[in-house]
Amino acid sequence: PSNVIITSIADRTNKKIGWVAAYDKKTNSFWKTSYKKVEVNYPGTGDIFTSVLTGSLLNGYSIPASMDIAAKFVSYCIKITMAHGYP
């Protein structure tokens, strides 16, 4: 693949932040974006991330912008789920 995206990268200095990173082999470019980490695990969050990322790319957003949109959306979804009392 010419593009690789890695999710759920831990921050060594701030446990409240997570990172998503990407690499583009064709342009030798590297990007990263942070998000507010929530200490819970929900099944399907990777599917949501991939769906939002793909939708953003198909709508003309760049890889870094798409990663940022997807990471922040998943983080928001988890916070809303927790606020409604779901485990």
N, C-alpha and C positions, 0 to 999 in steps of 0.2 A: 504493500500500500504506500501511497505517496504522502498520506496524512495519518498521523497517529494522535489520539487524544486519550489522556490518562486522567481519571477522576479520583476523588477521595484521597488526595495527597495531604498528609498531615503537616502542620506547621510546627517546627521544633521549638519555637519561642512563644507562640501564642496558641493555646489549645482551643480557643474560641473561633479560630479561622481554619478553613480548609482551602485547598487549591485544586484547580483544574489546569492542566498543561497540555499544549499541543505542539506538534512539530510537523513542518511541511518539507518533505525531502526535496521537492523540485526547486524551491527557493531558499532552502537551508534556513528557514525562519522558525523561531521558537516564540510561543506566547504562553502567558499564564494569567489566570484571573482568580481572585479570591471570593469566598462567600462565607457568611456566618454559619459556623458549624453548630449542629444540634446533635446532642449525644443520645440519639435514638436510631434504630434501624427499622425501616419499613420496606417490605417487599415491593418491587416494581418501580423504585425510584430511578434505577438505571434505565428502565424503559421510558419513563417520563423524560429523563434527561435527553436520551437519544431522539425521542420524538420531537421535542422542542428544538434541539440542535438541528435536526434535519429540516424541520419546517422553516427555521430561520435561514438556513443556507439556501433552501429552495426559493425563499422570498428575497434573495439578493444580499443578505447580510454576509459580512466577512466571517472567517473562522473565529477570530478573536471576539467579535461582537456576538456571534452565535453561541460561543462557549459561555460568555458572560450572561446572556439572556437565559440560557438553559440552567446554569448553576444557580442563579438567583431565583428563578422560578421554582426549582425543586426545593430550595431552602424555604421559600415562602410557603409552598404546599405543606411541608412538614410542620412548620409553625402553626398554620391554620388547623391542621389535623390534630395537633397536640392541644390547641386552644378549645377544641370541641370535645376533649376528653377521650379521644381514641388512644389506645395504648401504643 
